């Protein structure tokens, strides 16, 4: 039980005093970057799905 208590106290101390937390403006720019990258990735996947589906439809319509 003492090891668990020590672990929790050390973890709390590390999170509070030893970790460098980003500023709010850095978090905003990172979040916007992730949002834009996710949107571009979703568009690319959607385009690939559309091309593949169209190709399969054309292929199966011939047989």
N, CA, C and O atoms as a Tinker XYZ file with bonds, in Angstrom:
   252  protein
     1  N      0.822000   -1.194000    0.000000    73     2
     2  CA     0.000000    0.000000    0.000000    64     1     3
     3  C      0.866000    1.257000    0.000000    63     2     4     5
     4  O      0.502000    2.271000   -0.596000    81     3
     5  N      2.003000    1.182000    0.667000    73     3     6
     6  CA     2.904000    2.322000    0.745000    64     5     7
     7  C      3.482000    2.646000   -0.636000    63     6     8     9
     8  O      3.683000    3.812000   -0.973000    81     7
     9  N      3.749000    1.594000   -1.438000    73     7    10
    10  CA     4.281000    1.818000   -2.784000    64     9    11
    11  C      3.263000    2.552000   -3.656000    63    10    12    13
    12  O      3.630000    3.440000   -4.426000    81    11
    13  N      2.015000    2.192000   -3.541000    73    11    14
    14  CA     0.964000    2.844000   -4.310000    64    13    15
    15  C      0.826000    4.311000   -3.917000    63    14    16    17
    16  O      0.710000    5.184000   -4.777000    81    15
    17  N      0.840000    4.570000   -2.628000    73    15    18
    18  CA     0.740000    5.943000   -2.136000    64    17    19
    19  C      1.935000    6.762000   -2.619000    63    18    20    21
    20  O      1.774000    7.906000   -3.045000    81    19
    21  N      3.120000    6.185000   -2.554000    73    19    22
    22  CA     4.331000    6.869000   -3.009000    64    21    23
    23  C      4.254000    7.147000   -4.509000    63    22    24    25
    24  O      4.623000    8.229000   -4.966000    81    23
    25  N      3.778000    6.173000   -5.263000    73    23    26
    26  CA     3.645000    6.344000   -6.704000    64    25    27
    27  C      2.699000    7.489000   -7.038000    63    26    28    29
    28  O      3.011000    8.321000   -7.889000    81    27
    29  N      1.554000    7.538000   -6.380000    73    27    30
    30  CA     0.566000    8.583000   -6.640000    64    29    31
    31  C      1.116000    9.959000   -6.274000    63    30    32    33
    32  O      0.940000   10.916000   -7.027000    81    31
    33  N      1.769000   10.063000   -5.138000    73    31    34
    34  CA     2.340000   11.347000   -4.721000    64    33    35
    35  C      3.446000   11.812000   -5.672000    63    34    36    37
    36  O      3.509000   12.991000   -6.018000    81    35
    37  N      4.308000   10.901000   -6.089000    73    35    38
    38  CA     5.379000   11.253000   -7.026000    64    37    39
    39  C      4.818000   11.626000   -8.396000    63    38    40    41
    40  O      5.322000   12.539000   -9.049000    81    39
    41  N      3.782000   10.923000   -8.825000    73    39    42
    42  CA     3.153000   11.240000  -10.109000    64    41    43
    43  C      2.526000   12.626000  -10.075000    63    42    44    45
    44  O      2.664000   13.402000  -11.021000    81    43
    45  N      1.840000   12.932000   -8.989000    73    43    46
    46  CA     1.230000   14.252000   -8.839000    64    45    47
    47  C      2.299000   15.346000   -8.837000    63    46    48    49
    48  O      2.136000   16.378000   -9.488000    81    47
    49  N      3.384000   15.121000   -8.110000    73    47    50
    50  CA     4.465000   16.100000   -8.059000    64    49    51
    51  C      5.078000   16.305000   -9.444000    63    50    52    53
    52  O      5.375000   17.433000   -9.836000    81    51
    53  N      5.261000   15.235000  -10.163000    73    51    54
    54  CA     5.836000   15.356000  -11.514000    64    53    55
    55  C      4.904000   16.121000  -12.447000    63    54    56    57
    56  O      5.354000   16.984000  -13.200000    81    55
    57  N      3.626000   15.815000  -12.405000    73    55    58
    58  CA     2.668000   16.501000  -13.274000    64    57    59
    59  C      2.551000   17.986000  -12.925000    63    58    60    61
    60  O      2.352000   18.819000  -13.809000    81    59
    61  N      2.671000   18.309000  -11.665000    73    59    62
    62  CA     2.490000   19.692000  -11.224000    64    61    63
    63  C      3.756000   20.535000  -11.384000    63    62    64    65
    64  O      3.675000   21.698000  -11.778000    81    63
    65  N      4.910000   19.969000  -11.086000    73    63    66
    66  CA     6.126000   20.779000  -10.993000    64    65    67
    67  C      7.175000   20.500000  -12.064000    63    66    68    69
    68  O      8.001000   21.369000  -12.344000    81    67
    69  N      7.167000   19.326000  -12.663000    73    67    70
    70  CA     8.249000   18.972000  -13.575000    64    69    71
    71  C      7.854000   18.953000  -15.043000    63    70    72    73
    72  O      8.719000   18.883000  -15.915000    81    71
    73  N      6.578000   19.013000  -15.322000    73    71    74
    74  CA     6.094000   18.975000  -16.700000    64    73    75
    75  C      5.929000   20.402000  -17.201000    63    74    76    77
    76  O      5.409000   21.262000  -16.490000    81    75
    77  N      6.372000   20.646000  -18.421000    73    75    78
    78  CA     6.163000   21.953000  -19.042000    64    77    79
    79  C      4.887000   21.885000  -19.869000    63    78    80    81
    80  O      4.825000   21.171000  -20.870000    81    79
    81  N      3.894000   22.611000  -19.458000    73    79    82
    82  CA     2.616000   22.601000  -20.149000    64    81    83
    83  C      2.618000   23.671000  -21.232000    63    82    84    85
    84  O      3.163000   24.755000  -21.022000    81    83
    85  N      2.015000   23.389000  -22.395000    73    83    86
    86  CA     1.977000   24.390000  -23.475000    64    85    87
    87  C      1.037000   25.542000  -23.122000    63    86    88    89
    88  O      0.115000   25.403000  -22.318000    81    87
    89  N      1.303000   26.663000  -23.744000    73    87    90
    90  CA     0.440000   27.833000  -23.549000    64    89    91
    91  C     -0.855000   27.638000  -24.332000    63    90    92    93
    92  O     -0.927000   26.815000  -25.245000    81    91
    93  N     -1.865000   28.403000  -23.962000    73    91    94
    94  CA    -3.185000   28.282000  -24.593000    64    93    95
    95  C     -3.105000   28.549000  -26.095000    63    94    96    97
    96  O     -3.764000   27.866000  -26.879000    81    95
    97  N     -2.304000   29.532000  -26.504000    73    95    98
    98  CA    -2.186000   29.855000  -27.930000    64    97    99
    99  C     -1.537000   28.700000  -28.711000    63    98   100   101
   100  O     -1.892000   28.444000  -29.861000    81    99
   101  N     -0.591000   28.015000  -28.078000    73    99   102
   102  CA     0.023000   26.854000  -28.725000    64   101   103
   103  C     -0.994000   25.730000  -28.883000    63   102   104   105
   104  O     -1.014000   25.041000  -29.903000    81   103
   105  N     -1.832000   25.551000  -27.874000    73   103   106
   106  CA    -2.870000   24.521000  -27.957000    64   105   107
   107  C     -3.867000   24.833000  -29.071000    63   106   108   109
   108  O     -4.309000   23.935000  -29.787000    81   107
   109  N     -4.218000   26.109000  -29.209000    73   107   110
   110  CA    -5.145000   26.505000  -30.267000    64   109   111
   111  C     -4.551000   26.208000  -31.641000    63   110   112   113
   112  O     -5.229000   25.642000  -32.499000    81   111
   113  N     -3.271000   26.591000  -31.861000    73   111   114
   114  CA    -2.690000   26.349000  -33.181000    64   113   115
   115  C     -2.544000   24.859000  -33.454000    63   114   116   117
   116  O     -2.745000   24.414000  -34.584000    81   115
   117  N     -2.199000   24.088000  -32.435000    73   115   118
   118  CA    -2.088000   22.645000  -32.626000    64   117   119
   119  C     -3.456000   22.038000  -32.948000    63   118   120   121
   120  O     -3.568000   21.161000  -33.805000    81   119
   121  N     -4.483000   22.508000  -32.260000    73   119   122
   122  CA    -5.827000   21.982000  -32.508000    64   121   123
   123  C     -6.303000   22.315000  -33.916000    63   122   124   125
   124  O     -6.918000   21.481000  -34.582000    81   123
   125  N     -6.022000   23.524000  -34.366000    73   123   126
   126  CA    -6.412000   23.910000  -35.728000    64   125   127
   127  C     -5.663000   23.067000  -36.750000    63   126   128   129
   128  O     -6.240000   22.644000  -37.752000    81   127
   129  N     -4.378000   22.822000  -36.498000    73   127   130
   130  CA    -3.591000   21.991000  -37.401000    64   129   131
   131  C     -4.160000   20.583000  -37.495000    63   130   132   133
   132  O     -4.273000   20.027000  -38.587000    81   131
   133  N     -4.516000   20.010000  -36.360000    73   131   134
   134  CA    -5.103000   18.670000  -36.345000    64   133   135
   135  C     -6.446000   18.663000  -37.069000    63   134   136   137
   136  O     -6.739000   17.727000  -37.814000    81   135
   137  N     -7.258000   19.686000  -36.863000    73   135   138
   138  CA    -8.556000   19.782000  -37.522000    64   137   139
   139  C     -8.408000   19.852000  -39.038000    63   138   140   141
   140  O     -9.109000   19.146000  -39.763000    81   139
   141  N     -7.505000   20.695000  -39.520000    73   139   142
   142  CA    -7.284000   20.836000  -40.960000    64   141   143
   143  C     -6.723000   19.541000  -41.547000    63   142   144   145
   144  O     -7.175000   19.093000  -42.601000    81   143
   145  N     -5.740000   18.938000  -40.870000    73   143   146
   146  CA    -5.155000   17.690000  -41.362000    64   145   147
   147  C     -6.204000   16.580000  -41.413000    63   146   148   149
   148  O     -6.225000   15.795000  -42.361000    81   147
   149  N     -7.070000   16.508000  -40.407000    73   147   150
   150  CA    -8.127000   15.494000  -40.387000    64   149   151
   151  C     -9.111000   15.707000  -41.529000    63   150   152   153
   152  O     -9.556000   14.748000  -42.159000    81   151
   153  N     -9.447000   16.960000  -41.791000    73   151   154
   154  CA   -10.368000   17.276000  -42.879000    64   153   155
   155  C     -9.759000   16.879000  -44.232000    63   154   156   157
   156  O    -10.440000   16.282000  -45.066000    81   155
   157  N     -8.495000   17.206000  -44.446000    73   155   158
   158  CA    -7.827000   16.848000  -45.702000    64   157   159
   159  C     -7.752000   15.332000  -45.843000    63   158   160   161
   160  O     -8.004000   14.795000  -46.921000    81   159
   161  N     -7.408000   14.641000  -44.758000    73   159   162
   162  CA    -7.333000   13.185000  -44.788000    64   161   163
   163  C     -8.701000   12.578000  -45.103000    63   162   164   165
   164  O     -8.787000   11.626000  -45.879000    81   163
   165  N     -9.763000   13.113000  -44.513000    73   163   166
   166  CA   -11.112000   12.606000  -44.778000    64   165   167
   167  C    -11.502000   12.833000  -46.236000    63   166   168   169
   168  O    -12.124000   11.968000  -46.853000    81   167
   169  N    -11.141000   13.986000  -46.788000    73   167   170
   170  CA   -11.431000   14.243000  -48.204000    64   169   171
   171  C    -10.691000   13.266000  -49.107000    63   170   172   173
   172  O    -11.263000   12.758000  -50.072000    81   171
   173  N     -9.433000   13.001000  -48.802000    73   171   174
   174  CA    -8.660000   12.058000  -49.610000    64   173   175
   175  C     -9.243000   10.644000  -49.548000    63   174   176   177
   176  O     -9.355000    9.968000  -50.571000    81   175
   177  N     -9.607000   10.211000  -48.362000    73   175   178
   178  CA   -10.210000    8.883000  -48.209000    64   177   179
   179  C    -11.548000    8.826000  -48.941000    63   178   180   181
   180  O    -11.852000    7.831000  -49.599000    81   179
   181  N    -12.347000    9.885000  -48.829000    73   179   182
   182  CA   -13.628000    9.934000  -49.539000    64   181   183
   183  C    -13.436000    9.890000  -51.047000    63   182   184   185
   184  O    -14.174000    9.197000  -51.746000    81   183
   185  N    -12.455000   10.622000  -51.553000    73   183   186
   186  CA   -12.168000   10.616000  -52.984000    64   185   187
   187  C    -11.708000    9.237000  -53.446000    63   186   188   189
   188  O    -12.140000    8.756000  -54.493000    81   187
   189  N    -10.835000    8.600000  -52.668000    73   187   190
   190  CA   -10.381000    7.247000  -53.019000    64   189   191
   191  C    -11.552000    6.268000  -53.017000    63   190   192   193
   192  O    -11.635000    5.402000  -53.888000    81   191
   193  N    -12.450000    6.396000  -52.054000    73   191   194
   194  CA   -13.623000    5.522000  -51.982000    64   193   195
   195  C    -14.526000    5.729000  -53.193000    63   194   196   197
   196  O    -15.030000    4.767000  -53.773000    81   195
   197  N    -14.726000    6.993000  -53.570000    73   195   198
   198  CA   -15.574000    7.295000  -54.726000    64   197   199
   199  C    -14.973000    6.719000  -56.004000    63   198   200   201
   200  O    -15.687000    6.113000  -56.803000    81   199
   201  N    -13.671000    6.901000  -56.207000    73   199   202
   202  CA   -13.008000    6.387000  -57.406000    64   201   203
   203  C    -13.079000    4.862000  -57.431000    63   202   204   205
   204  O    -13.375000    4.272000  -58.470000    81   203
   205  N    -12.813000    4.229000  -56.304000    73   203   206
   206  CA   -12.867000    2.768000  -56.246000    64   205   207
   207  C    -14.284000    2.265000  -56.509000    63   206   208   209
   208  O    -14.470000    1.308000  -57.260000    81   207
   209  N    -15.280000    2.899000  -55.901000    73   207   210
   210  CA   -16.672000    2.483000  -56.102000    64   209   211
   211  C    -17.092000    2.655000  -57.553000    63   210   212   213
   212  O    -17.743000    1.775000  -58.116000    81   211
   213  N    -16.729000    3.774000  -58.165000    73   211   214
   214  CA   -17.063000    4.010000  -59.570000    64   213   215
   215  C    -16.387000    2.981000  -60.466000    63   214   216   217
   216  O    -16.998000    2.457000  -61.397000    81   215
   217  N    -15.132000    2.700000  -60.180000    73   215   218
   218  CA   -14.414000    1.685000  -60.960000    64   217   219
   219  C    -15.045000    0.317000  -60.827000    63   218   220   221
   220  O    -15.170000   -0.402000  -61.817000    81   219
   221  N    -15.444000   -0.057000  -59.623000    73   219   222
   222  CA   -16.078000   -1.365000  -59.409000    64   221   223
   223  C    -17.446000   -1.407000  -60.105000    63   222   224   225
   224  O    -17.803000   -2.427000  -60.694000    81   223
   225  N    -18.204000   -0.325000  -60.043000    73   223   226
   226  CA   -19.494000   -0.290000  -60.725000    64   225   227
   227  C    -19.318000   -0.468000  -62.219000    63   226   228   229
   228  O    -20.065000   -1.227000  -62.837000    81   227
   229  N    -18.353000    0.207000  -62.812000    73   227   230
   230  CA   -18.093000    0.067000  -64.239000    64   229   231
   231  C    -17.646000   -1.356000  -64.576000    63   230   232   233
   232  O    -18.063000   -1.920000  -65.587000    81   231
   233  N    -16.810000   -1.920000  -63.736000    73   231   234
   234  CA   -16.319000   -3.278000  -63.973000    64   233   235
   235  C    -17.451000   -4.287000  -63.923000    63   234   236   237
   236  O    -17.554000   -5.136000  -64.808000    81   235
   237  N    -18.313000   -4.214000  -62.896000    73   235   238
   238  CA   -19.389000   -5.189000  -62.743000    64   237   239
   239  C    -20.530000   -4.962000  -63.719000    63   238   240   241
   240  O    -21.267000   -5.900000  -64.024000    81   239
   241  N    -20.698000   -3.740000  -64.219000    73   239   242
   242  CA   -21.727000   -3.506000  -65.225000    64   241   243
   243  C    -21.397000   -4.192000  -66.551000    63   242   244   245
   244  O    -22.296000   -4.482000  -67.341000    81   243
   245  N    -20.123000   -4.449000  -66.794000    73   243   246
   246  CA   -19.729000   -5.099000  -68.033000    64   245   247
   247  C    -19.995000   -6.593000  -68.007000    63   246   248   249
   248  O    -20.071000   -7.229000  -69.059000    81   247
   249  N    -20.138000   -7.159000  -66.814000    73   247   250
   250  CA   -20.341000   -8.621000  -66.739000    64   249   251
   251  C    -21.718000   -8.953000  -66.329000    63   250   252
   252  O    -22.062000  -10.129000  -66.215000    81   251
